[in-house]
Amino acid sequence: MTSSAPAHCWVRPPGHASQAPAAPPAGEPPIAPAPHLEVRCHRRLRGPYTGAGALLRSVVPELLAVEADLVAARSIEVVTMAPELAPMVPAPPQTLTNLAGPAERTRLYPVARTLRLSQGAAELLMDWARLLHPGGVAIAFADLDDADPADREFVSVLLRRCDPNVLTVVAEADSAEGPLGRALARFARPVTRKPQAQPDRPADADLAQLFIDSDGTSKDPAIRRAYDGLPAGQRASRHTARAEALAALGEPSLRLGAIPYHREHGIDPVGAGREALIAACDDCFDLGCYEAALELALRGRELVAGAEQPEPYWGFTHKAGACLSYLERGSLGFAYFDELRRITADPDVHMNSCYMMAMLHTRHLPPGDRDEFRALEWVNTAIAIADRHPDPRQRVFLGAFMRNARALVELRRGDPERSLALVNEAIAMTDADLGPDEQLLHRSVLLYNRAQILNALGDHAASLRDYDVVIGRDPEYGDYYFERAGVRRAAGRYDEALADYATAIRLSPPFHEAHYNRADLLRELGDDDGALRDLDYAVVLDPDHVDSLVNRVDLLLERGETERARADVDAGLELDPGNANLLSARGALLADSGDTDAAYASYTAALSADPAFAAAWANRAVLSYSAGRPADAVADLDHAIGLADDPWLRVNRAIALQDLDEHRRAAADLDVAVAALDDGDPDLLYRRGVSRHALGDLDGAIADWSAHLRAYDPGSVSPHADQIRLTVGGLLTGDVVARAELPERVS
């Protein structure tokens, strides 16, 4: 077998035969490298981060011994994915969100948080590989077909980001669907693994217990048959015993996988099983692992359906609808909220259902499916129920919460003043009736929302005052710094904005928006090198973010790095074929290479995509003029100037108009340009003189040409001096005539 360059590896699981990777070329198939570590990813073991957590539990102790600061910088990722490591790593940033109890948890993590966590963990693993395995290391991931989407996302990030010379991923997966399947198809090659010796089983082995001890993950048919053959009572007792043994270990991640599995199949499924599923579902929901929470909620619904106590069923049903909403599958969430309103008259259930219906119509549905009027109807109903809550303190809290929800609806309806009034009302309610230490998270959210509304209204000073208070109350929540940076930039406080971006980046798992926005500010401040570094990293974090590619193309073209720019244009247009900015950039690259016909077509495509794109009109005009079509150039420049009046565009139009002998329009354009560019090119005066002379304004022409000639230093001569002298030389004053004389040829 010939050797080949290191590459990530895609292994087909034994016994599977569906969507396997294509067969390698004829000859001996490549063999996957022997892994340094192998982790199982079956979500039934430890929930959403079964594989990532197992990997970190092996890697982090090694890394702590040699470079603890690297672990400290990724403590959020470590503690979230492998909570068992919390006692040995530096404490992650403590925010009001993760400190809030269940009754005060009113801020939820975005769906994208799992991707951010995966990015940070991937960087930590690459650091580990470089430091402790400089010759390269392989990690194998098994059971990916049964992994939670969070673990599959993690492996897909590793495949995309890890240099296989440093860290080789060996992924065992049959399914080619979703982000993981796409990553495998793009970044991995099909391989086989050497047959692995299976441990000998004693003849009297308790096969059924082996299935229990595998936490229901064994695929051995004999083991499964033995388990299925157990009497129901004995099977339940064994599940309960396994749950008790796992609980005694005190490892938090087991509570998200194996423990609820065994409890729901144990001797008390409707009691202990229900409580284990509720706890696991709530924990996954609070972590932002909404796919895992959804699965647990659906299992819980099935488990307690028809039970004597309806409240758990209501809770699971609400969670299922909420998860679908946050996962951008909101159209499927309606049925769960409809069911809740149908099966009970409980006012709290109806209030929460109405709130979620409002959020679906204003936030969670695709933009084209949203209905702000329906959202207003639903949120007003929620307010009406909240204001009648029998508990006075809950009445205040819930009333403020629902008014804050309506404020969002009003903002989406285009009424920021009404939105601001509602948030102010909610703040006044909580300040008047709650103690200073009550509902701290929700009260910080109210101030944060007011800061956003004030910023939208253009009151940057008031917005920043609220951000300052919010950050004072919750100083380790990175998103607040990110948002304040934008307001500080808008207020012209650039250094403070940069400081906020740096703090947001330090306190948060990696997210491309911070680097994208900071790059834009750095470029405005003239730091092109810093801007490019941020854009490079933003594209690494999210290679499908087209705006990052657009901005990098623009910067690369300005720096003359045409090959990199061309690669970004190609990548961006593959993602968004109708992107006007990228089509225009492609036109510029084609024009520079001399392919003017293709450049013209690319500019035309850009204008078809965005007829309001002034730069594309202007650039196409240049091509038309260069091709000897001044009338076409004027027509394009008419569009460009109508969209974005600019003195240099008027100069270009004046030049084309002069070719068409339309000197009156040309002179008018040059009048504007000369006034706007008083320190500009003296050529403008010459050109206006040409049009004035053509219009019979001899005095005006002489004045312009005289000023044009005076703009040249002694010893230098205007390139138009001969023409001026031939046209009106006898009418020029002495000093101007001298400047119009050509210097003697130097022999």
C-alpha positions in Angstrom: 0.0 0.0 0.0 1.4 3.4 -0.9 1.6 6.1 1.7 -0.5 9.2 1.3 -0.8 12.6 2.9 -2.7 12.7 6.2 -6.4 13.2 5.8 -9.5 12.9 8.0 -11.1 9.5 7.7 -14.7 8.3 7.2 -15.3 4.8 8.5 -18.5 2.9 7.7 -19.8 1.2 10.9 -19.8 -2.6 10.7 -23.1 -4.1 9.7 -24.4 -0.9 8.1 -25.3 -0.7 4.5 -27.2 2.4 3.7 -25.6 5.8 2.8 -21.9 4.7 3.1 -19.2 6.8 1.5 -18.3 5.9 -2.0 -15.9 3.1 -2.5 -12.2 4.2 -2.8 -10.5 3.8 -6.2 -9.6 0.3 -7.3 -6.8 -1.3 -5.2 -6.1 -1.7 -1.6 -8.3 0.6 0.4 -6.6 3.0 2.8 -6.5 2.0 6.5 -7.4 4.5 9.1 -4.6 5.4 11.5 -4.6 3.8 14.9 -6.3 6.4 17.2 -4.6 7.8 20.3 -8.1 8.2 21.8 -11.5 6.7 20.9 -14.7 8.0 22.2 -18.3 6.8 21.9 -20.9 9.4 21.0 -24.2 7.6 21.6 -26.5 10.2 23.2 -28.0 7.7 25.5 -24.8 7.6 27.5 -24.3 11.2 28.5 -26.6 13.3 26.5 -25.8 16.0 23.9 -22.0 16.1 24.5 -21.3 12.4 25.1 -18.4 12.3 22.7 -17.1 15.8 23.3 -17.3 15.4 27.0 -15.4 12.1 26.9 -12.7 13.6 24.8 -12.3 16.6 27.1 -12.2 14.4 30.2 -9.1 12.8 28.7 -7.4 15.8 27.2 -8.0 18.6 29.8 -6.0 17.0 32.7 -3.0 16.6 30.3 -3.2 20.1 29.1 -3.6 21.6 32.6 -0.3 20.1 33.5 1.6 21.9 30.8 -0.4 25.0 29.8 -3.2 25.8 32.3 -3.9 29.2 30.7 -5.2 27.6 27.6 -7.8 25.7 29.6 -8.7 28.8 31.5 -9.4 30.6 28.3 -11.9 27.8 27.3 -13.4 27.1 30.7 -17.0 27.8 29.4 -16.6 25.1 26.8 -15.0 22.7 29.2 -17.5 23.0 32.0 -20.5 22.9 29.6 -19.4 19.9 27.6 -17.7 18.0 30.5 -19.2 19.3 33.8 -17.3 16.6 35.8 -14.1 18.8 35.1 -15.6 21.8 36.9 -13.6 21.2 40.1 -10.3 21.2 38.4 -10.5 24.1 35.9 -10.7 27.8 36.6 -14.2 29.0 37.1 -15.8 30.2 33.8 -17.3 33.7 33.7 -20.2 33.8 36.1 -23.3 35.6 34.6 -26.8 36.2 35.9 -27.9 33.7 33.4 -26.1 30.7 34.7 -26.5 31.8 38.4 -30.3 32.3 38.1 -32.6 29.6 39.6 -35.4 28.0 37.6 -37.9 30.6 38.8 -35.7 33.5 37.6 -34.4 32.1 34.3 -35.8 34.5 31.7 -32.9 34.7 29.3 -32.2 31.8 27.0 -29.1 31.0 25.0 -29.3 31.3 21.3 -29.3 28.2 19.1 -25.9 29.2 17.8 -24.3 28.7 21.2 -23.6 25.0 20.6 -21.6 26.0 17.5 -19.7 28.6 19.5 -18.9 25.9 22.1 -17.7 23.5 19.4 -15.4 26.2 17.9 -13.8 26.9 21.3 -13.4 23.2 22.1 -11.9 22.5 18.7 -9.3 25.2 19.3 -8.4 23.7 22.7 -8.0 20.3 21.1 -5.7 21.7 18.4 -3.6 23.4 21.2 -3.4 20.0 23.0 -2.3 18.2 19.8 0.4 20.8 19.0 1.8 20.8 22.5 1.6 17.2 23.5 1.6 15.4 20.2 3.8 17.4 17.9 4.1 14.5 15.4 0.3 14.4 14.9 -2.5 12.5 16.7 -5.7 10.7 15.6 -9.0 10.7 17.5 -11.8 8.2 16.6 -15.4 9.0 17.2 -17.8 6.0 17.3 -21.6 5.8 17.3 -22.1 9.1 15.5 -25.3 7.9 13.9 -26.8 7.8 17.4 -25.2 11.0 18.6 -27.1 14.1 19.5 -26.9 16.9 16.9 -24.6 18.9 19.3 -22.0 16.1 19.2 -22.4 15.7 15.4 -21.9 19.5 15.1 -18.7 19.3 17.2 -17.2 16.6 15.0 -18.2 18.5 11.8 -16.3 21.5 13.2 -13.2 19.4 13.9 -13.3 18.0 10.4 -13.5 21.5 8.9 -11.0 23.2 11.2 -8.4 20.7 12.2 -5.3 20.3 10.0 -5.1 16.4 9.7 -1.3 16.8 10.0 -1.9 17.9 13.5 -5.1 16.2 14.5 -6.7 13.5 12.4 -10.4 12.8 12.9 -11.6 9.2 12.3 -15.4 9.4 12.2 -17.5 6.3 12.2 -20.8 7.2 10.6 -23.2 5.7 8.1 -25.5 8.6 7.6 -24.4 11.3 5.1 -27.2 13.7 6.1 -26.9 17.1 7.8 -23.9 19.2 8.5 -21.8 16.2 9.6 -22.5 14.4 6.4 -21.5 17.4 4.4 -18.3 17.8 6.4 -17.4 14.2 5.9 -18.1 14.4 2.2 -15.9 17.5 1.8 -13.1 16.9 4.3 -12.7 13.2 4.9 -11.8 10.2 2.7 -13.4 6.7 3.0 -11.2 4.3 4.8 -11.4 0.9 6.5 -10.3 0.1 10.0 -8.3 -3.0 11.0 -10.5 -5.6 12.5 -10.5 -5.2 16.3 -10.4 -8.2 18.5 -13.5 -8.6 20.6 -13.1 -9.6 24.3 -14.0 -13.2 25.0 -17.3 -13.6 26.7 -17.6 -16.2 29.5 -19.9 -19.0 28.5 -22.2 -18.2 31.5 -22.2 -14.4 30.8 -25.5 -12.6 31.6 -26.2 -11.3 28.2 -29.2 -9.3 29.3 -27.2 -7.5 31.9 -24.6 -6.7 29.3 -27.3 -4.8 27.5 -28.3 -3.0 30.7 -24.7 -2.1 31.5 -24.3 -0.8 27.9 -27.0 1.7 28.8 -29.1 0.4 26.0 -26.5 1.0 23.3 -25.3 -2.5 22.5 -26.0 -3.5 18.9 -25.1 -7.2 19.5 -28.2 -9.2 18.4 -27.6 -11.9 21.0 -27.3 -9.4 23.8 -30.5 -7.6 22.6 -32.4 -10.9 22.4 -31.4 -11.8 25.9 -32.6 -8.4 27.2 -35.9 -8.7 25.3 -36.4 -12.1 26.9 -36.3 -10.9 30.4 -39.6 -10.8 32.4 -40.9 -7.3 32.5 -40.5 -7.0 36.3 -36.9 -8.2 36.3 -36.0 -5.9 33.4 -37.4 -2.9 35.3 -35.6 -3.9 38.4 -32.3 -4.1 36.6 -32.8 -0.7 35.0 -33.5 0.8 38.4 -30.4 -0.8 39.9 -28.3 0.5 37.0 -29.7 4.0 37.5 -28.9 3.9 41.2 -25.3 2.8 40.5 -24.8 5.6 38.0 -26.3 8.2 40.2 -23.9 7.2 43.0 -21.0 8.2 40.7 -22.1 11.9 41.0 -21.2 12.7 37.4 -23.5 15.4 36.1 -23.5 14.4 32.4 -24.9 10.9 33.3 -28.1 12.8 34.3 -28.6 13.9 30.7 -28.3 10.4 29.2 -28.1 7.0 30.9 -29.9 7.9 34.2 -33.1 9.2 32.7 -33.1 6.3 30.2 -32.9 3.7 33.0 -35.4 5.6 35.2 -38.0 5.7 32.5 -37.6 1.9 32.0 -37.3 1.2 35.7 -39.8 0.2 38.4 -41.2 3.7 38.8 -41.4 5.2 35.3 -44.2 7.7 36.0 -42.6 8.8 39.2 -38.8 8.6 39.2 -38.7 8.3 35.4 -40.7 11.4 35.0 -38.6 13.4 37.4 -35.4 12.3 35.7 -36.7 13.3 32.3 -37.9 16.7 33.7 -34.5 17.4 35.2 -32.6 16.3 32.1 -34.9 18.3 29.8 -34.6 21.4 31.9 -30.8 21.1 32.0 -30.4 20.6 28.3 -32.9 23.5 27.6 -30.9 25.8 29.9 -27.6 24.8 28.2 -29.1 25.8 24.8 -29.1 22.2 23.6 -32.6 22.4 22.2 -32.4 19.2 20.1 -31.6 17.2 23.2 -34.3 19.0 25.2 -36.8 18.3 22.5 -36.2 14.6 22.4 -36.4 14.4 26.2 -39.7 16.4 26.2 -41.2 14.1 23.6 -40.2 11.0 25.6 -41.6 12.7 28.7 -44.9 13.4 27.0 -45.2 9.8 25.9 -44.3 8.5 29.4 -46.8 10.6 31.4 -49.7 10.8 28.9 -52.9 9.9 30.7 -51.2 10.1 34.2 -53.2 11.2 37.1 -51.3 14.5 37.5 -51.5 16.5 34.2 -49.0 19.2 35.1 -45.9 17.2 33.9 -47.6 16.5 30.6 -48.3 20.2 30.2 -44.7 21.0 31.0 -43.3 18.6 28.5 -45.7 19.8 25.8 -44.7 23.4 26.4 -41.0 22.5 26.2 -41.5 20.6 23.0 -43.2 23.6 21.3 -40.6 26.0 22.7 -37.7 23.9 21.4 -39.2 23.7 18.0 -39.6 27.5 18.0 -36.0 28.1 18.9 -34.8 25.6 16.4 -36.5 27.5 13.6 -39.1 24.9 13.2 -41.8 27.1 14.6 -44.5 26.0 12.2 -44.4 22.6 14.0 -44.6 24.3 17.4 -48.1 25.6 16.9 -49.7 22.2 17.4 -48.2 21.9 20.9 -49.5 25.3 22.1 -52.9 24.6 20.5 -53.1 21.4 22.4 -52.3 23.0 25.7 -55.1 25.6 25.3 -57.4 22.8 24.3 -56.8 20.4 27.1 -56.7 22.7 30.1 -58.2 25.9 31.4 -55.2 26.6 33.7 -54.5 30.3 33.4 -50.7 30.0 33.7 -50.7 27.4 30.9 -52.8 29.7 28.7 -50.7 32.8 29.5 -47.4 31.0 28.6 -49.0 29.5 25.5 -50.1 33.0 24.4 -46.7 34.4 25.0 -45.1 31.7 22.8 -47.7 32.2 20.1 -46.8 35.9 20.1 -43.1 35.1 19.9 -43.7 32.7 17.0 -45.5 35.4 15.0 -42.9 38.1 15.7 -39.6 36.3 16.0 -39.4 32.6 15.4 -41.2 32.0 12.1 -39.5 32.7 8.8 -39.8 36.5 8.0 -42.4 35.9 5.3 -44.7 34.0 7.6 -44.7 36.4 10.5 -47.8 38.3 11.5 -47.2 41.3 13.9 -51.0 41.9 14.3 -51.5 38.3 15.4 -48.5 38.6 17.7 -50.1 41.7 19.2 -53.4 39.8 19.8 -51.6 37.0 21.5 -49.3 39.1 23.7 -52.2 41.3 24.8 -54.0 38.1 25.9 -50.9 37.1 27.9 -50.8 40.5 29.6 -54.5 40.3 30.5 -53.9 36.9 32.2 -50.7 38.0 33.9 -52.4 41.1 35.4 -54.9 38.9 37.1 -52.5 36.5 38.7 -53.6 35.8 42.3 -50.1 36.1 43.8 -49.2 39.8 44.0 -45.5 39.4 43.5 -46.0 37.0 40.5 -48.5 39.5 39.1 -45.8 42.2 39.1 -43.1 39.9 37.6 -45.3 38.3 35.0 -47.0 41.6 34.1 -43.5 43.2 33.5 -42.3 40.1 31.6 -45.3 40.2 29.2 -45.1 44.0 28.7 -41.5 43.4 27.7 -42.7 40.9 25.2 -45.2 43.3 23.8 -42.4 45.9 23.5 -40.6 43.5 21.1 -43.8 43.2 19.1 -44.2 47.0 18.9 -40.5 47.4 17.9 -41.1 44.8 15.1 -44.2 46.8 14.1 -42.1 49.9 13.6 -43.2 51.8 16.7 -40.1 52.2 18.9 -41.7 55.0 21.0 -44.5 52.7 22.1 -41.9 49.9 22.7 -39.9 52.2 24.9 -43.0 53.2 26.9 -43.8 49.6 27.6 -40.3 48.7 28.7 -40.3 51.8 31.0 -43.6 50.6 32.4 -42.1 47.2 33.1 -39.1 48.6 34.8 -41.2 50.9 37.0 -43.4 47.9 38.0 -40.4 45.8 39.1 -38.6 48.6 40.8 -41.7 49.5 42.8 -42.8 46.1 43.9 -39.7 43.8 44.0 -36.8 43.9 46.4 -33.4 45.0 45.3 -32.1 41.4 45.0 -35.2 39.9 43.4 -35.4 38.9 39.7 -32.0 40.4 39.0 -31.7 38.6 35.6 -35.0 39.8 34.3 -34.4 43.3 35.5 -31.1 43.4 33.7 -32.8 42.1 30.6 -35.3 45.0 30.8 -32.5 47.5 31.0 -30.7 45.8 28.1 -33.8 46.0 26.0 -34.3 49.6 26.8 -30.7 50.3 25.8 -31.4 48.7 22.5 -34.5 50.7 21.9 -32.8 53.9 22.8 -30.1 53.1 20.4 -32.6 52.5 17.6 -34.1 55.9 18.4 -30.7 57.5 18.0 -30.3 58.4 21.7 -26.8 57.0 22.1 -26.0 58.7 25.3 -29.1 57.3 27.1 -28.5 53.9 25.6 -24.9 53.9 26.9 -26.1 54.9 30.4 -28.3 51.8 30.5 -25.6 49.6 29.1 -23.2 50.8 31.8 -25.8 49.9 34.5 -26.5 46.5 33.0 -22.8 45.6 32.7 -22.2 46.8 36.2 -24.8 44.3 37.3 -23.7 41.4 35.0 -20.1 42.2 34.3 -19.1 38.8 32.9 -21.8 38.5 30.2 -19.9 38.9 27.0 -22.9 39.8 24.7 -23.5 43.0 26.6 -20.0 44.3 25.7 -20.6 43.3 22.1 -23.8 45.3 21.9 -22.3 48.3 23.7 -19.4 48.3 21.3 -21.8 49.0 18.5 -23.4 51.9 20.3 -20.0 53.4 21.4 -18.9 53.2 17.7 -22.1 55.0 16.7 -21.4 57.7 19.3 -17.8 58.2 17.9 -16.1 56.6 21.0 -13.9 54.3 18.9 -11.3 53.3 21.4 -13.9 52.3 23.9 -15.7 50.4 21.3 -12.6 48.4 20.5 -12.1 47.7 24.2 -15.6 46.4 24.4 -15.1 44.1 21.4 -11.9 42.8 23.1 -13.8 42.1 26.3 -16.7 40.4 24.5 -14.2 38.1 22.7 -12.4 37.3 25.9 -15.6 36.4 27.9 -17.3 34.3 25.2 -16.8 31.2 23.1 -15.7 32.2 19.6 -18.4 33.9 17.5 -17.8 35.4 14.1 -20.0 38.5 14.6 -17.5 40.1 17.1 -14.6 39.8 14.7 -16.7 40.8 11.7 -17.9 44.0 13.4 -14.5 44.8 14.9 -12.9 44.4 11.4 -15.3 46.9 10.0 -14.4 49.4 12.7 -10.7 48.8 12.4 -10.9 49.4 8.7 -12.7 52.7 9.2 -9.9 53.7 11.6 -7.3 52.8 9.0 -5.9 49.6 10.5 -6.2 47.4 7.5 -3.9 44.8 8.8 -6.0 44.4 12.0 -9.2 44.4 10.0 -7.8 41.6 7.7 -6.8 39.5 10.7 -10.3 39.7 12.1 -11.9 39.0 8.8 -9.7 36.0 8.3 -10.8 34.6 11.7 -14.4 35.5 11.1 -14.3 33.4 7.8 -12.6 30.5 9.7 -15.5 30.5 12.3 -18.2 30.8 9.6 -17.0 30.2 6.1 -20.7 30.5 4.9 -21.1 34.1 6.2 -21.2 35.9 2.8 -20.9 39.4 4.3 -17.5 38.4 5.8 -16.4 37.3 2.3 -17.7 40.5 0.7 -15.8 42.7 3.2 -12.6 40.7 2.8 -12.8 40.8 -1.0 -13.1 44.6 -0.8 -10.1 44.9 1.5 -8.0 42.4 -0.5 -8.7 44.3 -3.8 -7.7 47.5 -2.1 -4.4 45.8 -1.0 -3.8 44.4 -4.5 -4.2 40.7 -3.3 -6.1 39.7 -6.3 -5.7 36.0 -6.1 -7.1 35.8 -2.6 -9.9 38.1 -3.6 -10.7 36.0 -6.6 -10.9 32.9 -4.4 -13.3 34.7 -2.0 -15.4 35.9 -4.8 -15.8 32.3 -6.1 -16.6 31.0 -2.7 -19.1 33.7 -2.0 -20.9 33.4 -5.3 -21.2 29.6 -4.8 -23.1 30.4 -1.6 -25.0 33.4 -3.0 -25.0 33.5 -6.8 -26.9 36.7 -7.0 -24.8 38.7 -4.5 -24.4 42.1 -6.2 -21.2 43.1 -4.3 -19.4 39.9 -5.3 -20.6 40.1 -8.9 -19.3 43.6 -9.0 -16.0 42.5 -7.5 -15.8 39.8 -10.1 -16.4 42.5 -12.7 -13.4 44.5 -11.4 -11.2 41.4 -11.4 -12.2 40.5 -15.0 -11.7 44.1 -16.1 -8.2 44.2 -14.6 -7.4 40.9 -16.4 -8.5 42.5 -19.7 -11.7 40.4 -20.2 -13.9 43.4 -20.6 -16.8 41.6 -22.1 -17.1 39.2 -19.2 -16.5 42.2 -16.8 -19.4 44.1 -18.4 -21.6 41.0 -18.1 -20.7 40.6 -14.4 -21.6 44.2 -13.7 -24.8 43.8 -15.5 -25.6 40.7 -13.4 -24.8 42.8 -10.3 -27.3 45.4 -11.4 -30.0 42.9 -12.1 -29.6 41.7 -8.6 -29.5 45.2 -7.1 -30.5 48.1 -9.4 -29.6 50.5 -6.5 -25.9 49.5 -6.5 -24.3 52.8 -7.5 -20.8 51.5 -7.7 -21.7 48.8 -10.3 -23.4 51.5 -12.5 -20.2 53.6 -12.2 -17.8 50.8 -13.0 -19.9 49.6 -15.9 -19.8 53.2 -17.2 -16.0 53.1 -17.2 -16.1 50.0 -19.4 -18.5 51.5 -21.8 -16.5 54.7 -22.1 -13.2 52.7 -22.6 -15.0 50.7 -25.3 -15.9 53.9 -27.2 -19.6 54.1 -26.1 -19.8 57.4 -24.3 -23.6 57.5 -24.5 -23.9 54.2 -22.7 -21.4 55.6 -20.1 -23.5 58.7 -19.6 -26.7 56.6 -19.1 -25.0 54.4 -16.5 -23.5 57.5 -14.7 -27.0 59.1 -14.7 -28.1 56.0 -12.6 -25.1 56.1 -10.4 -25.4 59.9 -9.6 -29.1 59.5 -9.0 -28.4 56.9 -6.4 -25.3 58.5 -4.8 -24.3 61.9 -6.0 -20.5 62.2 -5.9 -18.3 64.9 -7.4 -16.0 62.4 -9.1 -18.9 60.6 -10.7 -19.9 64.0 -12.1 -16.3 64.5 -13.4 -16.6 61.1 -15.3 -20.0 62.0 -16.7 -18.6 65.4 -17.8 -15.8 63.7 -19.7 -18.3 61.5 -21.5 -20.7 64.4 -22.2 -17.8 66.4 -23.8 -17.2 63.5 -26.1 -20.9 63.8 -27.1 -20.6 67.6 -27.4 -23.1 68.1 -24.6 -21.1 70.9 -23.1 -23.9 72.6 -21.2 -24.5 69.4 -19.1 -20.8 68.8 -18.8 -20.2 72.4 -17.6 -22.9 72.0 -15.0 -21.3 68.8 -13.7 -17.9 70.4 -13.5 -19.3 73.4 -11.7 -20.4 71.0 -8.9 -17.2 69.1 -9.0 -14.9 72.2 -8.9 -16.9 73.6 -5.9 -16.8 70.3 -4.0 -13.1 69.5 -4.8 -11.5 72.9 -4.3 -8.2 71.2 -3.5 -8.6 68.7 -6.3 -7.1 68.0 -9.7 -6.3 71.2 -11.8 -7.5 69.1 -14.8 -11.0 69.9 -13.7 -10.4 73.6 -14.5 -9.0 72.7 -17.9 -12.0 70.5 -18.7 -14.5 73.2 -17.6 -12.6 75.7 -19.7 -13.1 73.4 -22.7 -16.9 73.3 -22.2 -17.1 77.0 -21.5 -15.2 77.8 -24.6 -17.5 75.5 -26.6 -20.5 77.3 -25.2 -19.0 80.7 -26.2 -18.1 81.8 -22.7 -14.6 83.0 -23.6 -14.0 84.9 -20.4 -15.0 81.9 -18.4 -12.7 79.6 -20.4 -9.8 82.0 -20.0 -10.3 82.3 -16.3 -10.4 78.5 -15.9 -7.4 77.9 -18.1 -5.4 80.6 -16.4 -6.1 79.1 -13.0 -5.3 75.7 -14.4 -1.9 76.8 -15.6 -1.1 78.7 -12.4 -1.6 75.4 -10.5 1.7 74.1 -11.9 4.9 74.8 -10.2 7.6 76.8 -12.0 9.6 74.5 -14.2 6.6 72.1 -14.8 4.2 72.5 -17.6 0.6 71.5 -18.0 0.0 68.7 -20.5 -2.7 70.9 -22.0 -0.4 74.0 -22.4 0.0 73.6 -26.2 -3.8 73.4 -26.8 -4.5 76.3 -24.5 -1.8 78.5 -26.2 -3.1 77.6 -29.7 -6.7 78.4 -28.7 -6.4 81.6 -26.7 -2.7 82.2 -26.2 -2.9 85.8 -27.3 -5.5 86.5 -24.6 -3.5 85.1 -21.6 -1.6 87.4 -19.2 2.2 87.5 -19.2 2.8 85.2 -16.3 0.3 82.7 -17.5 1.8 82.8 -21.0 5.2 81.9 -19.5 3.7 78.9 -17.7 2.2 77.8 -21.0 5.6 77.8 -22.8 7.1 74.3 -23.2 10.6 73.9 -21.7 13.6 73.5 -24.0 14.5 69.9 -24.8 17.4 68.7 -22.7 20.0 67.1 -24.9 
